[in-house]
């Protein structure tokens, strides 16, 4: 899985390569080994780790390969996600029920896909980004002789599809990267990341691809946007280098890559105004999502870790106060998204892996504040 809408998964897996306890059945040092309630087939009820006080009834929905960016349907009954499970060598888009049933591939299998989301409030239509118009093959992995870099494929465009078997409708047709699309609560606007003006910035457009508006313009990278529950704000991740770092960023971007090791979180009004920086910790902070009351964010970060190899989900108020760690499992936890009723959380994790390096999808009851 080469690209997260919110960060590049191989970047995370590369960081994890020096980690221990990646199998998911070994608890953190000082705690007891976790028990697993065996249910075959999936889903499986598993124990949460010590300190994960916001979680109850953690359910594992997938087992094997790399599964990420699972997002709820408007009615809270289905999930859409990307996976490189066999026979695919790069990500394709699937949907499933929230209990893991009725799994179905909905992308064609051509090219690489990413960043899928339910588009219409009746859940009849979905969207994702794909490179298939450029080639049916997976795009090449970038040269990493310059260190770890994340490819920004200029062949990505955003498409919609009516379920179950409608034709793809192209929503963007623009030279350069168009991806990372999510949808407003009423389904009227799409927010996405694009290089159409020469930099990685955030835009919105109508659900049919018309009425494109640019929201960010600070040099650097702005992406991974999500609307607030009432649609009045957008949270996102960004990196705004200056001086020599900006020169290096632009050089890499001209080669179709970025270096994603440092990102911070921001919120702004849905028209692009009143930008507020939430984090400033030198870490890779990404995949923010608003809490149901719109007053806080959940996000994934490697802040405070030795070598940046540990990613957990954190919670922070949108004014930057009240930082709280939500997950404690070894390895990666990320892509949190609340169900439409605010009672459950879907997230992706290395916990309880059958094999090292796998990423699976989990749902849990959200206990809120105690």
C-alpha positions in Angstrom: 0.0 0.0 0.0 2.0 2.9 -1.3 -0.1 5.9 -0.5 -2.3 6.8 2.4 -4.5 9.8 1.6 -3.2 11.0 4.9 0.3 9.6 4.8 2.3 7.0 3.0 2.0 3.5 4.5 5.4 2.3 3.4 6.9 5.2 5.3 5.2 3.8 8.5 6.2 0.2 7.7 9.8 1.3 7.1 9.9 2.9 10.5 8.4 -0.2 12.0 11.2 -2.4 10.5 13.3 -2.1 13.6 10.3 -2.7 16.0 9.7 -5.7 18.2 6.3 -7.0 19.3 4.8 -6.6 15.8 2.9 -9.9 15.9 0.1 -8.3 17.9 -0.1 -11.1 20.6 2.6 -9.7 22.8 1.6 -7.0 25.2 3.8 -3.9 26.0 6.5 -4.4 28.6 5.1 -4.7 32.1 1.7 -5.9 31.1 0.1 -9.3 30.8 -0.2 -11.1 27.5 -3.5 -10.3 25.7 -6.1 -12.9 25.3 -7.9 -13.4 22.0 -11.5 -14.6 21.8 -11.3 -17.0 18.9 -14.1 -16.5 16.4 -13.7 -18.1 13.0 -14.3 -16.6 10.6 -13.9 -12.9 11.4 -14.9 -10.7 13.1 -12.9 -11.3 16.3 -13.4 -9.6 19.6 -10.0 -8.8 21.0 -8.8 -7.1 24.2 -7.7 -3.5 24.1 -4.3 -2.6 25.5 -3.7 -1.1 29.0 -4.5 2.6 29.0 -6.9 2.4 26.1 -9.7 3.7 28.3 -11.8 5.1 25.5 -12.3 1.7 23.8 -14.7 -1.1 24.6 -15.6 -4.1 22.5 -12.7 -3.9 20.0 -13.6 -6.0 16.9 -11.1 -7.1 14.2 -12.7 -7.0 10.8 -9.8 -8.0 8.5 -6.9 -10.4 8.8 -4.0 -10.3 6.4 -2.2 -7.9 3.9 -2.4 -4.1 4.3 -5.8 -2.7 4.9 -6.2 1.0 5.5 -8.3 4.2 5.4 -11.6 2.5 6.3 -14.4 5.1 6.3 -18.1 4.9 7.3 -21.1 5.2 5.0 -23.5 7.9 5.8 -26.0 5.4 7.4 -23.2 3.8 9.5 -23.8 0.3 8.0 -20.9 -0.1 5.7 -17.2 0.7 5.4 -15.1 1.5 2.3 -11.3 1.0 2.4 -8.2 0.3 0.3 -6.2 -2.9 0.4 -3.4 -4.7 -1.4 -4.7 -8.2 -0.5 -4.0 -10.9 -3.1 -4.1 -11.0 -6.1 -3.3 -7.3 -6.1 0.2 -5.9 -6.0 -1.0 -2.4 -5.2 -4.1 -0.9 -3.5 -7.7 -1.5 -4.8 -11.0 -0.4 -3.3 -13.4 -2.6 -1.3 -16.6 -2.2 0.6 -17.9 -4.3 3.5 -20.6 -4.3 6.1 -19.5 -3.0 9.6 -19.4 -6.6 10.8 -16.9 -7.5 8.0 -19.5 -9.3 5.9 -20.5 -8.8 2.3 -16.9 -8.0 1.3 -16.7 -6.8 -2.4 -14.1 -5.3 -4.6 -15.5 -2.2 -6.4 -12.4 -0.9 -8.2 -11.4 -2.5 -11.5 -8.0 -3.8 -10.5 -6.2 -1.6 -12.9 -3.6 1.0 -11.8 -3.3 2.1 -8.2 -6.3 3.4 -6.2 -6.5 5.3 -3.0 -8.6 7.6 -0.8 -12.1 6.1 -1.1 -15.2 7.7 0.6 -19.0 7.6 0.4 -20.1 10.5 -1.7 -23.9 10.8 -1.5 -26.1 10.8 1.7 -28.1 7.8 0.4 -24.8 5.8 0.1 -25.5 5.0 -3.5 -22.3 6.6 -4.8 -18.7 6.5 -3.7 -15.4 8.1 -4.9 -11.7 7.4 -4.9 -8.5 8.4 -6.8 -6.9 6.2 -9.4 -4.0 6.0 -11.8 -5.7 3.6 -14.2 -6.1 6.1 -17.1 -2.3 6.4 -17.3 -1.6 2.6 -17.1 -3.3 -0.6 -16.0 -0.1 -1.4 -14.2 0.9 -0.3 -10.7 3.0 2.9 -11.0 6.7 2.5 -10.1 8.0 2.9 -6.6 10.3 6.0 -6.4 14.0 5.9 -6.1 14.9 6.1 -2.4 18.6 7.0 -2.9 17.7 10.4 -1.5 16.2 8.8 1.6 12.6 7.9 2.3 10.3 9.8 -0.1 6.6 9.4 -0.9 5.5 9.5 -4.5 3.0 12.1 -5.6 1.8 10.4 -8.8 0.6 13.0 -11.4 -1.5 10.2 -12.9 -4.0 10.3 -9.9 -7.4 11.7 -10.7 -10.6 11.5 -8.7 -13.6 9.4 -9.9 -17.0 8.6 -8.6 -19.0 5.4 -9.1 -22.6 4.5 -8.4 -23.0 1.2 -6.5 -23.0 -1.6 -7.2 -21.8 -1.7 -10.8 -22.0 1.8 -12.3 -19.5 3.3 -14.7 -16.7 5.4 -13.4 -17.3 9.1 -13.7 -14.1 11.3 -13.9 -14.4 14.3 -11.5 -10.9 15.8 -12.1 -9.1 16.0 -15.4 -6.1 18.0 -14.6 -2.3 17.6 -15.1 -0.8 16.7 -11.8 -1.9 15.0 -8.6 -5.5 15.0 -7.6 -6.4 12.7 -4.6 -7.1 12.7 -0.8 -10.8 13.4 -1.3 -13.4 13.4 1.4 -17.0 14.7 1.5 -18.9 17.2 3.5 -21.6 16.0 6.0 -24.4 16.9 3.6 -22.7 15.4 0.5 -22.6 18.8 -1.4 -18.9 19.4 -1.4 -15.7 17.4 -1.9 -12.5 18.5 -0.3 -9.3 17.2 -1.8 -5.5 17.8 -2.4 -4.2 18.9 -5.8 -1.0 20.0 -7.5 -3.0 21.9 -10.2 -1.4 25.2 -9.3 2.1 23.8 -8.8 2.0 23.2 -5.1 0.2 20.7 -2.9 -2.8 22.5 -1.7 -6.4 21.9 -0.5 -9.4 22.6 -2.7 -13.1 22.0 -2.6 -15.5 21.2 -5.5 -19.1 20.3 -6.0 -20.1 16.7 -5.9 -20.1 16.6 -9.7 -16.5 18.1 -10.0 -17.6 21.6 -10.8 -17.1 24.9 -8.9 -13.5 24.2 -7.8 -12.2 26.6 -5.1 -8.7 26.8 -3.7 -8.5 27.0 0.1 -4.7 27.0 0.9 -1.8 28.8 -0.7 1.1 28.7 1.8 4.2 27.1 0.1 4.6 23.5 1.1 2.3 20.6 1.6 -1.3 20.8 2.7 -3.4 17.7 2.5 -5.5 14.9 4.1 -8.5 17.2 4.8 -11.8 16.3 6.6 -14.9 18.4 7.3 -16.2 19.0 10.8 -19.5 17.3 11.7 -21.4 20.5 11.0 -19.4 21.2 7.8 -18.2 24.7 8.9 -14.5 23.7 9.4 -11.8 21.5 7.8 -8.9 19.8 9.6 -5.8 18.8 7.7 -2.1 18.1 7.9 0.6 20.4 6.5 4.3 21.1 6.2 5.4 24.6 5.4 9.2 24.7 5.1 11.2 27.8 4.6 14.6 28.8 3.2 16.8 25.9 2.2 14.1 23.4 3.3 11.6 25.0 0.9 14.1 24.9 -1.9 14.6 21.2 -1.2 10.8 20.6 -1.0 10.3 22.2 -4.4 13.2 20.2 -5.9 11.7 16.9 -4.7 8.2 17.9 -5.7 9.5 18.6 -9.3 10.6 15.0 -9.3 7.2 13.8 -8.1 8.0 13.0 -4.5 7.8 14.5 -1.0 9.5 13.7 2.2 6.7 13.1 4.8 8.6 12.7 8.0 7.3 16.0 9.6 3.7 17.1 9.4 1.6 19.3 11.7 -2.1 19.6 12.1 -4.3 22.6 11.2 -7.9 23.6 11.2 -9.6 26.3 9.1 -13.0 27.5 8.1 -14.6 25.6 5.2 -13.9 28.6 3.0 -10.2 28.6 3.8 -10.3 31.4 6.4 -9.1 31.6 10.0 -6.3 29.0 9.8 -5.1 27.7 13.2 -2.1 25.5 13.7 -2.8 22.8 16.3 0.6 21.0 16.6 4.2 22.0 16.5 6.2 19.0 17.7 8.5 18.0 14.9 6.7 14.7 14.5 4.7 13.0 11.7 1.2 14.0 12.7 -1.5 13.0 10.2 -5.0 11.6 9.6 -6.9 14.1 11.8 -10.7 13.6 12.3 -13.1 15.7 14.3 -14.7 14.3 17.4 -18.6 14.3 17.2 -18.8 17.7 19.1 -16.4 19.3 16.7 -14.2 20.6 19.6 -11.3 18.1 19.3 -9.4 16.0 16.8 -8.3 12.4 16.9 -5.1 11.8 14.9 -2.1 9.5 14.5 1.5 10.6 15.5 4.9 9.3 16.3 5.5 12.1 18.8 7.8 11.3 21.7 9.0 8.0 20.3 12.6 6.7 19.9 13.4 6.9 16.3 9.8 7.7 15.3 8.9 4.0 14.9 5.8 4.1 17.1 2.5 5.6 15.9 -0.5 6.0 18.2 -3.8 7.7 18.1 -4.0 10.9 20.1 -6.8 13.4 21.0 -6.3 17.2 21.1 -8.6 20.1 21.4 -8.8 22.3 18.3 -7.0 25.1 20.2 -4.0 22.8 20.8 -4.7 22.1 24.5 -5.6 18.8 26.2 -3.3 16.4 24.4 -4.2 12.8 25.3 -2.9 9.5 24.1 -5.8 7.2 23.0 -4.0 4.0 21.8 -1.0 2.1 23.3 -0.5 -1.0 21.2 3.0 -1.6 19.7 3.4 -0.5 16.1 0.9 1.5 14.1 -2.5 2.8 15.1 -4.2 5.4 12.8 -7.0 6.5 10.5 -9.6 7.1 13.2 -13.1 8.0 12.1 -16.2 8.2 14.2 -19.4 6.6 13.1 -22.2 9.0 12.1 -23.9 8.6 15.5 -20.6 9.2 17.3 -20.8 5.9 19.3 -18.2 3.9 17.5 -14.7 4.4 16.0 -13.1 2.6 13.1 -9.3 2.6 12.9 -6.4 0.7 11.4 -3.7 -1.0 13.4 -0.8 -3.5 13.5 -2.3 -5.1 16.6 -3.1 -8.8 16.6 -1.3 -9.4 13.3 -1.0 -12.9 11.9 2.3 -11.7 10.3 4.6 -8.8 10.9 3.9 -5.7 8.8 0.2 -6.4 8.2 -2.3 -3.6 8.9 -5.9 -4.5 9.7 -9.2 -2.7 10.3 -10.9 -2.6 13.7 -14.0 -1.0 15.2 -14.6 -0.2 18.8 -17.3 1.4 21.0 -16.2 4.9 22.0 -16.5 5.6 25.7 -15.9 9.3 25.5 -14.9 11.3 28.5 -14.9 9.7 31.9 
